[in-house]
């Protein structure tokens, strides 16, 4: 059986005077293997209006780490 790594970052929206979300690093990262329920956890978290989550998985640590933190931001 082969396992993979799923990394999902959760961004908590901050209040701004102009109501524009601020580009900042996530306050939480969900890490799990395939078929462990991480996608379901993400969908439940998305029900909270104060949590902003990216669309597809970011794959920063496994595929894009060499691009640096500015790419991630």
Phi and psi in radians as a Rosetta constraint file:
Dihedral C 1 N 2 CA 2 C 2 CIRCULARHARMONIC -1.904 0.35
Dihedral N 2 CA 2 C 2 N 3 CIRCULARHARMONIC 2.376 0.35
Dihedral C 2 N 3 CA 3 C 3 CIRCULARHARMONIC -2.007 0.35
Dihedral N 3 CA 3 C 3 N 4 CIRCULARHARMONIC 2.583 0.35
Dihedral C 3 N 4 CA 4 C 4 CIRCULARHARMONIC -2.120 0.35
Dihedral N 4 CA 4 C 4 N 5 CIRCULARHARMONIC 3.030 0.35
Dihedral C 4 N 5 CA 5 C 5 CIRCULARHARMONIC -1.910 0.35
Dihedral N 5 CA 5 C 5 N 6 CIRCULARHARMONIC 2.246 0.35
Dihedral C 5 N 6 CA 6 C 6 CIRCULARHARMONIC -2.014 0.35
Dihedral N 6 CA 6 C 6 N 7 CIRCULARHARMONIC 2.094 0.35
Dihedral C 6 N 7 CA 7 C 7 CIRCULARHARMONIC -2.051 0.35
Dihedral N 7 CA 7 C 7 N 8 CIRCULARHARMONIC 2.103 0.35
Dihedral C 7 N 8 CA 8 C 8 CIRCULARHARMONIC -2.163 0.35
Dihedral N 8 CA 8 C 8 N 9 CIRCULARHARMONIC 2.179 0.35
Dihedral C 8 N 9 CA 9 C 9 CIRCULARHARMONIC -1.756 0.35
Dihedral N 9 CA 9 C 9 N 10 CIRCULARHARMONIC 2.439 0.35
Dihedral C 9 N 10 CA 10 C 10 CIRCULARHARMONIC -1.946 0.35
Dihedral N 10 CA 10 C 10 N 11 CIRCULARHARMONIC 2.178 0.35
Dihedral C 10 N 11 CA 11 C 11 CIRCULARHARMONIC -1.872 0.35
Dihedral N 11 CA 11 C 11 N 12 CIRCULARHARMONIC 2.217 0.35
Dihedral C 11 N 12 CA 12 C 12 CIRCULARHARMONIC -1.583 0.35
Dihedral N 12 CA 12 C 12 N 13 CIRCULARHARMONIC 2.125 0.35
Dihedral C 12 N 13 CA 13 C 13 CIRCULARHARMONIC -1.203 0.35
Dihedral N 13 CA 13 C 13 N 14 CIRCULARHARMONIC 2.382 0.35
Dihedral C 13 N 14 CA 14 C 14 CIRCULARHARMONIC -1.825 0.35
Dihedral N 14 CA 14 C 14 N 15 CIRCULARHARMONIC 2.674 0.35
Dihedral C 14 N 15 CA 15 C 15 CIRCULARHARMONIC -1.364 0.35
Dihedral N 15 CA 15 C 15 N 16 CIRCULARHARMONIC 2.206 0.35
Dihedral C 15 N 16 CA 16 C 16 CIRCULARHARMONIC -2.152 0.35
Dihedral N 16 CA 16 C 16 N 17 CIRCULARHARMONIC 2.610 0.35
Dihedral C 16 N 17 CA 17 C 17 CIRCULARHARMONIC -1.023 0.35
Dihedral N 17 CA 17 C 17 N 18 CIRCULARHARMONIC -0.605 0.35
Dihedral C 17 N 18 CA 18 C 18 CIRCULARHARMONIC -1.644 0.35
Dihedral N 18 CA 18 C 18 N 19 CIRCULARHARMONIC 0.123 0.35
Dihedral C 18 N 19 CA 19 C 19 CIRCULARHARMONIC 1.038 0.35
Dihedral N 19 CA 19 C 19 N 20 CIRCULARHARMONIC 0.398 0.35
Dihedral C 19 N 20 CA 20 C 20 CIRCULARHARMONIC -1.645 0.35
Dihedral N 20 CA 20 C 20 N 21 CIRCULARHARMONIC 2.310 0.35
Dihedral C 20 N 21 CA 21 C 21 CIRCULARHARMONIC -1.137 0.35
Dihedral N 21 CA 21 C 21 N 22 CIRCULARHARMONIC 2.506 0.35
Dihedral C 21 N 22 CA 22 C 22 CIRCULARHARMONIC -1.567 0.35
Dihedral N 22 CA 22 C 22 N 23 CIRCULARHARMONIC 2.363 0.35
Dihedral C 22 N 23 CA 23 C 23 CIRCULARHARMONIC -1.390 0.35
Dihedral N 23 CA 23 C 23 N 24 CIRCULARHARMONIC 1.971 0.35
Dihedral C 23 N 24 CA 24 C 24 CIRCULARHARMONIC -2.625 0.35
Dihedral N 24 CA 24 C 24 N 25 CIRCULARHARMONIC 2.984 0.35
Dihedral C 24 N 25 CA 25 C 25 CIRCULARHARMONIC -1.285 0.35
Dihedral N 25 CA 25 C 25 N 26 CIRCULARHARMONIC 2.671 0.35
Dihedral C 25 N 26 CA 26 C 26 CIRCULARHARMONIC -1.176 0.35
Dihedral N 26 CA 26 C 26 N 27 CIRCULARHARMONIC 2.689 0.35
Dihedral C 26 N 27 CA 27 C 27 CIRCULARHARMONIC -1.594 0.35
Dihedral N 27 CA 27 C 27 N 28 CIRCULARHARMONIC -0.210 0.35
Dihedral C 27 N 28 CA 28 C 28 CIRCULARHARMONIC -2.609 0.35
Dihedral N 28 CA 28 C 28 N 29 CIRCULARHARMONIC 2.580 0.35
Dihedral C 28 N 29 CA 29 C 29 CIRCULARHARMONIC -2.287 0.35
Dihedral N 29 CA 29 C 29 N 30 CIRCULARHARMONIC 2.264 0.35
Dihedral C 29 N 30 CA 30 C 30 CIRCULARHARMONIC -1.714 0.35
Dihedral N 30 CA 30 C 30 N 31 CIRCULARHARMONIC 2.177 0.35
Dihedral C 30 N 31 CA 31 C 31 CIRCULARHARMONIC -2.135 0.35
Dihedral N 31 CA 31 C 31 N 32 CIRCULARHARMONIC 2.344 0.35
Dihedral C 31 N 32 CA 32 C 32 CIRCULARHARMONIC -2.873 0.35
Dihedral N 32 CA 32 C 32 N 33 CIRCULARHARMONIC 2.957 0.35
Dihedral C 32 N 33 CA 33 C 33 CIRCULARHARMONIC -1.623 0.35
Dihedral N 33 CA 33 C 33 N 34 CIRCULARHARMONIC 2.909 0.35
Dihedral C 33 N 34 CA 34 C 34 CIRCULARHARMONIC -1.019 0.35
Dihedral N 34 CA 34 C 34 N 35 CIRCULARHARMONIC 2.513 0.35
Dihedral C 34 N 35 CA 35 C 35 CIRCULARHARMONIC 1.150 0.35
Dihedral N 35 CA 35 C 35 N 36 CIRCULARHARMONIC 0.441 0.35
Dihedral C 35 N 36 CA 36 C 36 CIRCULARHARMONIC -1.787 0.35
Dihedral N 36 CA 36 C 36 N 37 CIRCULARHARMONIC -0.018 0.35
Dihedral C 36 N 37 CA 37 C 37 CIRCULARHARMONIC 1.629 0.35
Dihedral N 37 CA 37 C 37 N 38 CIRCULARHARMONIC 0.186 0.35
Dihedral C 37 N 38 CA 38 C 38 CIRCULARHARMONIC -1.175 0.35
Dihedral N 38 CA 38 C 38 N 39 CIRCULARHARMONIC -0.600 0.35
Dihedral C 38 N 39 CA 39 C 39 CIRCULARHARMONIC -1.153 0.35
Dihedral N 39 CA 39 C 39 N 40 CIRCULARHARMONIC -0.736 0.35
Dihedral C 39 N 40 CA 40 C 40 CIRCULARHARMONIC -1.095 0.35
Dihedral N 40 CA 40 C 40 N 41 CIRCULARHARMONIC -0.723 0.35
Dihedral C 40 N 41 CA 41 C 41 CIRCULARHARMONIC -1.061 0.35
Dihedral N 41 CA 41 C 41 N 42 CIRCULARHARMONIC -0.753 0.35
Dihedral C 41 N 42 CA 42 C 42 CIRCULARHARMONIC -1.056 0.35
Dihedral N 42 CA 42 C 42 N 43 CIRCULARHARMONIC -0.778 0.35
Dihedral C 42 N 43 CA 43 C 43 CIRCULARHARMONIC -1.119 0.35
Dihedral N 43 CA 43 C 43 N 44 CIRCULARHARMONIC -0.669 0.35
Dihedral C 43 N 44 CA 44 C 44 CIRCULARHARMONIC -1.150 0.35
Dihedral N 44 CA 44 C 44 N 45 CIRCULARHARMONIC -0.718 0.35
Dihedral C 44 N 45 CA 45 C 45 CIRCULARHARMONIC -1.122 0.35
Dihedral N 45 CA 45 C 45 N 46 CIRCULARHARMONIC -0.597 0.35
Dihedral C 45 N 46 CA 46 C 46 CIRCULARHARMONIC -1.139 0.35
Dihedral N 46 CA 46 C 46 N 47 CIRCULARHARMONIC -0.314 0.35
Dihedral C 46 N 47 CA 47 C 47 CIRCULARHARMONIC -1.197 0.35
Dihedral N 47 CA 47 C 47 N 48 CIRCULARHARMONIC -0.364 0.35
Dihedral C 47 N 48 CA 48 C 48 CIRCULARHARMONIC -1.432 0.35
Dihedral N 48 CA 48 C 48 N 49 CIRCULARHARMONIC 2.139 0.35
Dihedral C 48 N 49 CA 49 C 49 CIRCULARHARMONIC -1.167 0.35
Dihedral N 49 CA 49 C 49 N 50 CIRCULARHARMONIC -0.270 0.35
Dihedral C 49 N 50 CA 50 C 50 CIRCULARHARMONIC -1.535 0.35
Dihedral N 50 CA 50 C 50 N 51 CIRCULARHARMONIC -0.069 0.35
Dihedral C 50 N 51 CA 51 C 51 CIRCULARHARMONIC -1.917 0.35
Dihedral N 51 CA 51 C 51 N 52 CIRCULARHARMONIC 2.214 0.35
Dihedral C 51 N 52 CA 52 C 52 CIRCULARHARMONIC -1.966 0.35
Dihedral N 52 CA 52 C 52 N 53 CIRCULARHARMONIC 2.154 0.35
Dihedral C 52 N 53 CA 53 C 53 CIRCULARHARMONIC -2.076 0.35
Dihedral N 53 CA 53 C 53 N 54 CIRCULARHARMONIC 2.554 0.35
Dihedral C 53 N 54 CA 54 C 54 CIRCULARHARMONIC -1.192 0.35
Dihedral N 54 CA 54 C 54 N 55 CIRCULARHARMONIC 2.856 0.35
Dihedral C 54 N 55 CA 55 C 55 CIRCULARHARMONIC -1.160 0.35
Dihedral N 55 CA 55 C 55 N 56 CIRCULARHARMONIC -1.704 0.35
Dihedral C 55 N 56 CA 56 C 56 CIRCULARHARMONIC -1.297 0.35
Dihedral N 56 CA 56 C 56 N 57 CIRCULARHARMONIC 2.917 0.35
Dihedral C 56 N 57 CA 57 C 57 CIRCULARHARMONIC -1.037 0.35
Dihedral N 57 CA 57 C 57 N 58 CIRCULARHARMONIC 2.498 0.35
Dihedral C 57 N 58 CA 58 C 58 CIRCULARHARMONIC -1.356 0.35
Dihedral N 58 CA 58 C 58 N 59 CIRCULARHARMONIC -0.576 0.35
Dihedral C 58 N 59 CA 59 C 59 CIRCULARHARMONIC 0.951 0.35
Dihedral N 59 CA 59 C 59 N 60 CIRCULARHARMONIC 0.704 0.35
Dihedral C 59 N 60 CA 60 C 60 CIRCULARHARMONIC -1.253 0.35
Dihedral N 60 CA 60 C 60 N 61 CIRCULARHARMONIC -0.876 0.35
Dihedral C 60 N 61 CA 61 C 61 CIRCULARHARMONIC -1.280 0.35
Dihedral N 61 CA 61 C 61 N 62 CIRCULARHARMONIC -0.518 0.35
Dihedral C 61 N 62 CA 62 C 62 CIRCULARHARMONIC -1.684 0.35
Dihedral N 62 CA 62 C 62 N 63 CIRCULARHARMONIC -0.464 0.35
Dihedral C 62 N 63 CA 63 C 63 CIRCULARHARMONIC -2.192 0.35
Dihedral N 63 CA 63 C 63 N 64 CIRCULARHARMONIC -0.420 0.35
Dihedral C 63 N 64 CA 64 C 64 CIRCULARHARMONIC -2.142 0.35
Dihedral N 64 CA 64 C 64 N 65 CIRCULARHARMONIC 0.202 0.35
Dihedral C 64 N 65 CA 65 C 65 CIRCULARHARMONIC -1.036 0.35
Dihedral N 65 CA 65 C 65 N 66 CIRCULARHARMONIC -0.626 0.35
Dihedral C 65 N 66 CA 66 C 66 CIRCULARHARMONIC -1.119 0.35
Dihedral N 66 CA 66 C 66 N 67 CIRCULARHARMONIC -0.306 0.35
Dihedral C 66 N 67 CA 67 C 67 CIRCULARHARMONIC -1.362 0.35
Dihedral N 67 CA 67 C 67 N 68 CIRCULARHARMONIC -0.294 0.35
Dihedral C 67 N 68 CA 68 C 68 CIRCULARHARMONIC 1.601 0.35
Dihedral N 68 CA 68 C 68 N 69 CIRCULARHARMONIC 3.008 0.35
Dihedral C 68 N 69 CA 69 C 69 CIRCULARHARMONIC -1.225 0.35
Dihedral N 69 CA 69 C 69 N 70 CIRCULARHARMONIC -0.512 0.35
Dihedral C 69 N 70 CA 70 C 70 CIRCULARHARMONIC -1.141 0.35
Dihedral N 70 CA 70 C 70 N 71 CIRCULARHARMONIC -0.608 0.35
Dihedral C 70 N 71 CA 71 C 71 CIRCULARHARMONIC -1.134 0.35
Dihedral N 71 CA 71 C 71 N 72 CIRCULARHARMONIC -0.716 0.35
Dihedral C 71 N 72 CA 72 C 72 CIRCULARHARMONIC -1.123 0.35
Dihedral N 72 CA 72 C 72 N 73 CIRCULARHARMONIC -0.668 0.35
